[in-house]
Amino acid sequence: MGKALTNQAMALFKSQVFLFLSEIPRGECIAYGELAKKAGFPSHARQVGSLMKNLPKDTKLPWHRVVNAQQRISFAENTDAYLRQKTRLEQEGWVIVGTKLVLNENS
């Protein structure tokens, strides 16, 4: 796991992650590690996951477009969080088998 961030670095990290997250187009997904790298903190994929997990439920940020490196939803199958993410991804054209994103029918 990456090193702990100072308060200043954490504020920069969060703002960068949220900026890049807000720019992910409808129908596309990004891995936690890829988002961390874009934000300038390549060894902080787990912290990206933590940020996504702790977003308010009514956030306008497209958190559902962040998946793990295997193109899978990281939440346990059939949990509330898994079902919310799966539904949102399916609304954007994704076909999901189990936890794996297999196809975006809109591309």
DSSP file (Angstrom, degrees, kcal/mol; ACC not computed):
  #  RESIDUE AA STRUCTURE BP1 BP2  ACC     N-H-->O    O-->H-N    N-H-->O    O-->H-N    TCO  KAPPA ALPHA  PHI   PSI    X-CA   Y-CA   Z-CA
    1    1 A M              0   0    0      0, 0.0    43,-0.1     0, 0.0     3,-0.1   0.000 360.0 360.0 360.0 151.2    0.0    0.0    0.0
    2    2 A G        -     0   0    0     41,-0.7     3,-0.1     1,-0.1    42,-0.1  -0.107 360.0 -85.1 -66.3 166.2    1.2    3.6   -0.7
    3    3 A K        -     0   0    0      1,-0.1    -1,-0.1     0, 0.0     2,-0.1  -0.308  52.0 -92.1 -68.5 155.1    2.6    5.8    2.0
    4    4 A A        -     0   0    0     -3,-0.1     2,-0.3     1,-0.1    -1,-0.1  -0.423  44.4-128.4 -66.1 144.2    0.4    7.8    4.2
    5    5 A L        -     0   0    0     -2,-0.1    -1,-0.1    -3,-0.1     2,-0.0  -0.731  12.8-120.2 -97.7 144.2   -0.3   11.3    2.9
    6    6 A T     >  -     0   0    0     -2,-0.3     4,-3.0     1,-0.1     5,-0.2  -0.294  37.8-101.6 -67.9 166.5    0.2   14.5    4.7
    7    7 A N  H  > S+     0   0    0      1,-0.2     4,-2.2     2,-0.2     5,-0.1   0.908 124.9  47.7 -58.4 -42.1   -3.0   16.7    5.1
    8    8 A Q  H  > S+     0   0    0      2,-0.2     4,-2.0     1,-0.2    -1,-0.2   0.925 113.7  46.3 -65.6 -44.9   -1.8   19.0    2.3
    9    9 A A  H  > S+     0   0    0      1,-0.2     4,-3.0     2,-0.2    -2,-0.2   0.887 111.5  52.8 -65.2 -37.9   -1.0   16.1    0.0
   10   10 A M  H  X S+     0   0    0     -4,-3.0     4,-2.9     2,-0.2     5,-0.2   0.894 107.7  50.8 -64.7 -39.8   -4.3   14.4    0.9
   11   11 A A  H  X S+     0   0    0     -4,-2.2     4,-2.2    -5,-0.2    -1,-0.2   0.918 113.6  45.0 -63.1 -43.0   -6.2   17.5   -0.1
   12   12 A L  H  X S+     0   0    0     -4,-2.0     4,-2.6     2,-0.2     5,-0.2   0.927 113.1  51.3 -64.6 -45.6   -4.4   17.7   -3.4
   13   13 A F  H  X S+     0   0    0     -4,-3.0     4,-2.9     1,-0.2     5,-0.2   0.938 111.6  46.5 -56.8 -50.7   -4.9   14.0   -4.0
   14   14 A K  H  X S+     0   0    0     -4,-2.9     4,-2.8     1,-0.2     5,-0.2   0.923 112.9  48.8 -60.3 -46.0   -8.6   14.2   -3.3
   15   15 A S  H  X S+     0   0    0     -4,-2.2     4,-2.0    -5,-0.2    -1,-0.2   0.899 114.1  46.3 -64.6 -38.6   -9.1   17.3   -5.5
   16   16 A Q  H  X S+     0   0    0     -4,-2.6     4,-2.7     2,-0.2     5,-0.3   0.921 113.1  48.8 -68.3 -44.1   -7.1   15.6   -8.4
   17   17 A V  H  X S+     0   0    0     -4,-2.9     4,-2.7    -5,-0.2    -2,-0.2   0.939 114.0  46.2 -60.3 -46.7   -9.0   12.3   -8.1
   18   18 A F  H  X S+     0   0    0     -4,-2.8     4,-2.2    -5,-0.2    -1,-0.2   0.864 111.7  52.4 -66.5 -35.4  -12.4   14.1   -8.0
   19   19 A L  H  X S+     0   0    0     -4,-2.0     4,-0.8    -5,-0.2    -2,-0.2   0.962 114.5  40.6 -62.9 -52.2  -11.4   16.3  -11.0
   20   20 A F  H >< S+     0   0    0     -4,-2.7     3,-0.7     1,-0.2     4,-0.3   0.878 114.1  54.5 -66.2 -36.6  -10.3   13.3  -13.2
   21   21 A L  H >< S+     0   0    0     -4,-2.7     3,-1.5    -5,-0.3    -1,-0.2   0.914 104.1  54.6 -60.7 -42.9  -13.4   11.3  -12.0
   22   22 A S  H 3< S+     0   0    0     -4,-2.2    -1,-0.2     1,-0.3    -2,-0.2   0.715 105.8  54.7 -65.1 -19.9  -15.7   14.1  -13.0
   23   23 A E  T << S+     0   0    0     -4,-0.8    -1,-0.3    -3,-0.7    -2,-0.2   0.430  74.7 115.1 -95.8  -0.4  -14.2   14.0  -16.5
   24   24 A I    <   -     0   0    0     -3,-1.5     3,-0.1    -4,-0.3    41,-0.1  -0.596  69.3-125.0 -72.8 120.4  -14.8   10.3  -17.2
   25   25 A P    >   -     0   0    0      0, 0.0     3,-2.0     0, 0.0    -1,-0.1  -0.245  29.7 -87.4 -67.8 153.1  -17.3   10.2  -20.1
   26   26 A R  T 3  S+     0   0    0      1,-0.3     3,-0.1     3,-0.0    66,-0.0  -0.319 116.1  25.7 -53.6 134.4  -20.6    8.3  -19.8
   27   27 A G  T 3  S+     0   0    0      1,-0.3     2,-0.3    -3,-0.1    -1,-0.3   0.377 102.9 100.4  89.0  -4.6  -20.1    4.7  -20.9
   28   28 A E    <   -     0   0    0     -3,-2.0    -1,-0.3    -4,-0.0     2,-0.3  -0.810  52.0-160.7-111.8 156.3  -16.4    4.5  -20.0
   29   29 A C        -     0   0    0     -2,-0.3     2,-0.3    -3,-0.1    37,-0.2  -0.901   2.2-160.2-130.7 161.1  -14.7    3.1  -16.9
   30   30 A I  E     -a   66   0A   0     35,-2.6    37,-2.4    -2,-0.3     2,-0.2  -0.984  22.1-116.9-139.5 148.0  -11.3    3.5  -15.2
   31   31 A A  E  >  -a   67   0A   0     -2,-0.3     4,-2.5    35,-0.2    37,-0.2  -0.521  27.4-116.2 -82.4 153.5   -9.4    1.3  -12.7
   32   32 A Y  H  > S+     0   0    0     35,-1.3     4,-2.3     1,-0.2     5,-0.2   0.919 117.0  47.9 -53.0 -47.5   -8.7    2.6   -9.2
   33   33 A G  H  > S+     0   0    0      1,-0.2     4,-2.3     2,-0.2    -1,-0.2   0.859 109.8  51.9 -65.2 -36.5   -4.9    2.5   -9.9
   34   34 A E  H  > S+     0   0    0      2,-0.2     4,-2.5     1,-0.2    -1,-0.2   0.899 110.3  48.8 -66.5 -40.5   -5.3    4.3  -13.2
   35   35 A L  H  X S+     0   0    0     -4,-2.5     4,-1.8     2,-0.2    -2,-0.2   0.901 110.8  50.6 -65.9 -40.8   -7.3    7.0  -11.6
   36   36 A A  H  <>S+     0   0    0     -4,-2.3     5,-2.8    -5,-0.2     4,-0.3   0.912 110.9  49.5 -61.1 -42.7   -4.6    7.3   -8.8
   37   37 A K  H ><5S+     0   0    0     -4,-2.3     3,-1.6     5,-0.3    -2,-0.2   0.922 109.2  50.7 -63.9 -45.6   -1.9    7.5  -11.5
   38   38 A K  H 3<5S+     0   0    0     -4,-2.5    -1,-0.2     1,-0.3    -2,-0.2   0.856 107.3  55.4 -59.6 -34.8   -3.8   10.3  -13.4
   39   39 A A  T 3<5S-     0   0    0     -4,-1.8    -1,-0.3    -5,-0.2    -2,-0.2   0.546 123.8-106.5 -76.4  -6.6   -4.1   12.2  -10.1
   40   40 A G  T < 5S+     0   0    0     -3,-1.6    -3,-0.2    -4,-0.3    -2,-0.1   0.600  97.8  97.8  93.6  12.4   -0.3   12.1   -9.7
   41   41 A F    > < +     0   0    0     -5,-2.8     3,-1.8    -6,-0.2    -3,-0.1  -0.613  44.4 173.5-131.0  71.2   -0.3    9.4   -6.9
   42   42 A P  T 3  S+     0   0    0      0, 0.0     3,-0.3     0, 0.0    -5,-0.3   0.673  75.1  51.9 -61.7 -20.8    0.4    6.1   -8.7
   43   43 A S  T 3  S+     0   0    0      1,-0.2   -41,-0.7    -7,-0.2     3,-0.2   0.160  90.7  82.9 -99.8  21.0    0.8    4.0   -5.6
   44   44 A H    <>  +     0   0    0     -3,-1.8     4,-1.7   -11,-0.2    -1,-0.2  -0.120  40.4 127.0-119.2  37.6   -2.5    5.0   -4.0
   45   45 A A  H  > S+     0   0    0     -3,-0.3     4,-2.1     1,-0.2    -1,-0.2   0.892  76.8  54.1 -59.7 -40.4   -5.2    2.9   -5.7
   46   46 A R  H  > S+     0   0    0      1,-0.2     4,-2.2    -3,-0.2    -1,-0.2   0.879 105.7  52.6 -63.8 -36.3   -6.5    1.8   -2.3
   47   47 A Q  H  > S+     0   0    0      2,-0.2     4,-2.4     1,-0.2    -1,-0.2   0.860 105.9  54.1 -67.8 -33.6   -7.0    5.4   -1.2
   48   48 A V  H  X S+     0   0    0     -4,-1.7     4,-2.5     2,-0.2    -2,-0.2   0.939 108.3  50.3 -61.6 -45.4   -9.0    6.0   -4.4
   49   49 A G  H  X S+     0   0    0     -4,-2.1     4,-2.5     1,-0.2    -2,-0.2   0.898 109.4  50.8 -57.8 -41.8  -11.2    3.1   -3.4
   50   50 A S  H  X S+     0   0    0     -4,-2.2     4,-1.6     2,-0.2    -1,-0.2   0.900 109.1  50.6 -64.3 -41.2  -11.6    4.6    0.0
   51   51 A L  H  < S+     0   0    0     -4,-2.4     4,-0.3     2,-0.2    -2,-0.2   0.921 112.0  47.5 -61.6 -43.4  -12.6    7.9   -1.5
   52   52 A M  H >< S+     0   0    0     -4,-2.5     3,-1.1     1,-0.2    -2,-0.2   0.915 110.9  51.5 -64.1 -42.6  -15.2    6.3   -3.7
   53   53 A K  H 3< S+     0   0    0     -4,-2.5    -1,-0.2     1,-0.2    -2,-0.2   0.813 111.5  47.9 -63.5 -31.1  -16.6    4.2   -0.8
   54   54 A N  T 3< S+     0   0    0     -4,-1.6    -1,-0.2    -5,-0.2    -2,-0.2   0.337  81.2 118.0 -98.1   6.7  -16.9    7.4    1.4
   55   55 A L  S <  S-     0   0    0     -3,-1.1    -3,-0.0    -4,-0.3     2,-0.0  -0.439  77.3 -98.4 -67.8 147.0  -18.7    9.6   -1.2
   56   56 A P    >   -     0   0    0      0, 0.0     3,-2.0     0, 0.0    -1,-0.1  -0.371  30.3-118.1 -63.2 147.9  -22.2   10.7   -0.1
   57   57 A K  T 3  S+     0   0    0      1,-0.3    -2,-0.1    -3,-0.1    -3,-0.0   0.771 113.6  53.0 -59.5 -26.5  -24.9    8.6   -1.7
   58   58 A D  T 3  S+     0   0    0      2,-0.0    -1,-0.3     0, 0.0    -3,-0.0   0.221  79.9 137.6 -95.9  16.2  -26.3   11.7   -3.5
   59   59 A T    <   -     0   0    0     -3,-2.0     4,-0.1     1,-0.1    -4,-0.0  -0.253  50.3-147.7 -60.7 147.9  -23.0   12.7   -5.1
   60   60 A K        +     0   0    0      2,-0.1    -1,-0.1     3,-0.0    -3,-0.0   0.525  67.0 109.3 -90.8  -8.8  -23.1   13.8   -8.7
   61   61 A L  S    S-     0   0    0      1,-0.1     2,-2.1     2,-0.0     3,-0.3  -0.444  80.8-119.1 -68.4 141.3  -19.6   12.3   -9.3
   62   62 A P    >   +     0   0    0      0, 0.0     3,-2.0     0, 0.0    -1,-0.1  -0.350  52.4 154.8 -81.6  60.6  -19.6    9.2  -11.5
   63   63 A W  G >   +     0   0    0     -2,-2.1     3,-1.8     1,-0.3   -11,-0.1   0.771  63.0  70.9 -56.8 -28.9  -18.1    6.9   -8.9
   64   64 A H  G 3  S+     0   0    0     -3,-0.3    -1,-0.3     1,-0.3    25,-0.1   0.644  84.9  68.3 -68.1 -13.3  -19.8    3.9  -10.5
   65   65 A R  G <  S+     0   0    0     -3,-2.0   -35,-2.6   -36,-0.1     2,-0.6   0.407  80.7  91.7 -86.0   2.7  -17.3    4.2  -13.5
   66   66 A V  E <   +a   30   0A   0     -3,-1.8     2,-0.2   -37,-0.2   -35,-0.2  -0.887  53.1 161.0-102.6 121.1  -14.4    3.2  -11.2
   67   67 A V  E     -a   31   0A   0    -37,-2.4   -35,-1.3    -2,-0.6     6,-0.2  -0.751  40.4 -86.1-129.3 174.3  -13.7   -0.5  -11.3
   68   68 A N    >   -     0   0    0      4,-2.7     3,-2.1    -2,-0.2     4,-0.3  -0.256  48.3 -93.6 -81.7 175.7  -10.8   -2.8  -10.3
   69   69 A A  T 3  S+     0   0    0      1,-0.3    -1,-0.1     2,-0.2   -38,-0.1   0.676 124.3  59.7 -65.1 -18.0   -7.9   -3.7  -12.6
   70   70 A Q  T 3  S-     0   0    0      2,-0.1    -1,-0.3     0, 0.0    31,-0.1   0.238 119.8-108.0 -91.2  13.4   -9.7   -6.9  -13.7
   71   71 A Q  S <  S+     0   0    0     -3,-2.1    30,-3.0     1,-0.2     2,-0.3   0.887  78.8 132.1  60.7  40.6  -12.6   -4.8  -15.0
   72   72 A R  B     -B  100   0B   0     -4,-0.3    -4,-2.7    28,-0.2     2,-0.4  -0.891  67.1-109.3-121.7 152.1  -14.8   -6.0  -12.1
   73   73 A I        -     0   0    0     26,-2.8    -6,-0.1    -2,-0.3     4,-0.1  -0.666  28.4-149.1 -72.2 131.3  -17.1   -4.3   -9.6
   74   74 A S        +     0   0    0     -2,-0.4    -1,-0.1     2,-0.1     3,-0.1   0.704  66.4  95.3 -82.5 -19.6  -15.2   -4.5   -6.3
   75   75 A F  S    S-     0   0    0      1,-0.1     3,-0.1     6,-0.1    -2,-0.1  -0.384  91.8 -92.1 -69.4 150.6  -18.2   -4.7   -4.1
   76   76 A A    >   -     0   0    0      1,-0.1     3,-1.8     2,-0.1     6,-0.4  -0.384  56.5 -90.9 -61.3 138.2  -19.4   -8.2   -3.0
   77   77 A E  T 3  S+     0   0    0      1,-0.2    -1,-0.1     5,-0.1     3,-0.1  -0.212 106.8  11.6 -56.9 137.3  -22.0   -9.5   -5.4
   78   78 A N  T 3  S+     0   0    0      1,-0.3    -1,-0.2    -3,-0.1     2,-0.1   0.519  91.0 130.8  71.4  10.3  -25.7   -8.7   -4.5
   79   79 A T  S <> S-     0   0    0     -3,-1.8     4,-2.7     1,-0.1    -1,-0.3  -0.474  74.4-106.0 -79.0 165.3  -24.8   -6.1   -1.8
   80   80 A D  H  > S+     0   0    0      1,-0.2     4,-2.4     2,-0.2     5,-0.2   0.921 122.2  48.6 -57.3 -45.4  -26.6   -2.8   -2.0
   81   81 A A  H  > S+     0   0    0      1,-0.2     4,-2.4     2,-0.2    -1,-0.2   0.917 111.6  49.7 -63.8 -43.1  -23.5   -1.0   -3.2
   82   82 A Y  H  > S+     0   0    0     -6,-0.4     4,-3.0     1,-0.2     5,-0.2   0.934 111.7  48.3 -58.9 -47.4  -22.9   -3.7   -5.9
   83   83 A L  H  X S+     0   0    0     -4,-2.7     4,-2.4     1,-0.2    -2,-0.2   0.876 110.9  50.7 -64.7 -38.4  -26.5   -3.4   -7.1
   84   84 A R  H  X S+     0   0    0     -4,-2.4     4,-2.1    -5,-0.2    -1,-0.2   0.935 114.7  43.3 -62.9 -46.0  -26.3    0.4   -7.3
   85   85 A Q  H  X S+     0   0    0     -4,-2.4     4,-2.5     2,-0.2     5,-0.2   0.926 114.2  50.0 -67.3 -44.0  -23.1    0.3   -9.3
   86   86 A K  H  X S+     0   0    0     -4,-3.0     4,-2.6    -5,-0.2    -2,-0.2   0.919 111.0  49.5 -60.1 -45.7  -24.3   -2.5  -11.5
   87   87 A T  H  X S+     0   0    0     -4,-2.4     4,-2.0    -5,-0.2    -1,-0.2   0.924 112.0  47.8 -60.7 -45.8  -27.5   -0.7  -12.3
   88   88 A R  H  X S+     0   0    0     -4,-2.1     4,-0.7     1,-0.2    -1,-0.2   0.906 113.1  47.7 -64.2 -41.2  -25.7    2.5  -13.1
   89   89 A L  H ><>S+     0   0    0     -4,-2.5     5,-2.2     1,-0.2     3,-0.9   0.909 110.5  51.7 -66.3 -40.6  -23.3    0.8  -15.4
   90   90 A E  H ><5S+     0   0    0     -4,-2.6     3,-1.7     1,-0.3    -1,-0.2   0.860 103.7  58.4 -63.6 -34.9  -26.0   -1.1  -17.2
   91   91 A Q  H 3<5S+     0   0    0     -4,-2.0    -1,-0.3     1,-0.3    -2,-0.2   0.743 104.5  52.8 -64.9 -21.8  -27.8    2.2  -17.8
   92   92 A E  T <<5S-     0   0    0     -3,-0.9    -1,-0.3    -4,-0.7    14,-0.2   0.258 131.3 -93.3 -97.3  10.5  -24.7    3.3  -19.6
   93   93 A G  T < 5S+     0   0    0     -3,-1.7    12,-2.9     1,-0.3    -3,-0.2   0.423  76.5 143.1 100.0  -1.1  -24.7    0.2  -21.8
   94   94 A W  E   < -C  104   0B   0     -5,-2.2     2,-0.5    10,-0.3    -1,-0.3  -0.489  40.4-147.2 -75.9 141.8  -22.5   -2.2  -19.9
   95   95 A V  E     -C  103   0B   0      8,-3.1     7,-2.8    -2,-0.2     8,-1.1  -0.949  19.2-165.4-103.8 127.2  -23.2   -5.9  -19.8
   96   96 A I  E     -C  101   0B   0     -2,-0.5     2,-0.6     5,-0.2     5,-0.2  -0.960  12.9-168.1-121.9 126.4  -22.1   -7.3  -16.5
   97   97 A V  E >  S-C  100   0B   0      3,-2.5     3,-2.1    -2,-0.5     2,-0.6  -0.953  73.5 -40.8-113.5 113.4  -21.8  -11.0  -15.8
   98   98 A G  T 3  S-     0   0    0     -2,-0.6    -2,-0.0     1,-0.3   -26,-0.0  -0.608 125.7 -30.6  67.2-115.2  -21.3  -11.6  -12.1
   99   99 A T  T 3  S+     0   0    0     -2,-0.6   -26,-2.8   -22,-0.1     2,-0.4   0.413 117.0 104.3-108.8  -1.5  -19.0   -8.8  -11.2
  100  100 A K  E <   -BC  72  97B   0     -3,-2.1    -3,-2.5   -28,-0.2     2,-0.7  -0.685  65.3-139.0 -92.5 129.7  -17.2   -8.6  -14.5
  101  101 A L  E     + C   0  96B   0    -30,-3.0    -5,-0.2    -2,-0.4     3,-0.1  -0.759  31.2 168.8 -79.3 117.6  -17.9   -5.9  -17.1
  102  102 A V  E     +     0   0B   0     -7,-2.8     2,-0.3    -2,-0.7    -1,-0.2   0.706  54.2   2.1-106.6 -23.2  -17.8   -7.8  -20.4
  103  103 A L  E     - C   0  95B   0     -8,-1.1    -8,-3.1     3,-0.0     2,-0.7  -0.968  46.6-143.6-165.1 140.1  -19.1   -5.4  -23.0
  104  104 A N  E >   - C   0  94B   0     -2,-0.3     3,-1.8   -10,-0.3   -10,-0.3  -0.944  16.6-162.5-108.1 110.6  -20.4   -1.9  -23.6
  105  105 A E  T 3  S+     0   0    0    -12,-2.9   -11,-0.1    -2,-0.7    -1,-0.1   0.620  84.9  63.3 -68.4 -12.5  -23.1   -2.3  -26.1
  106  106 A N  T 3         0   0    0    -14,-0.2    -1,-0.3     1,-0.2   -13,-0.1   0.532 360.0 360.0 -89.6  -5.9  -22.9    1.5  -26.9
  107  107 A S    <         0   0    0     -3,-1.8    -1,-0.2   -14,-0.1    -2,-0.2   0.483 360.0 360.0 -97.4 360.0  -19.4    1.3  -28.2
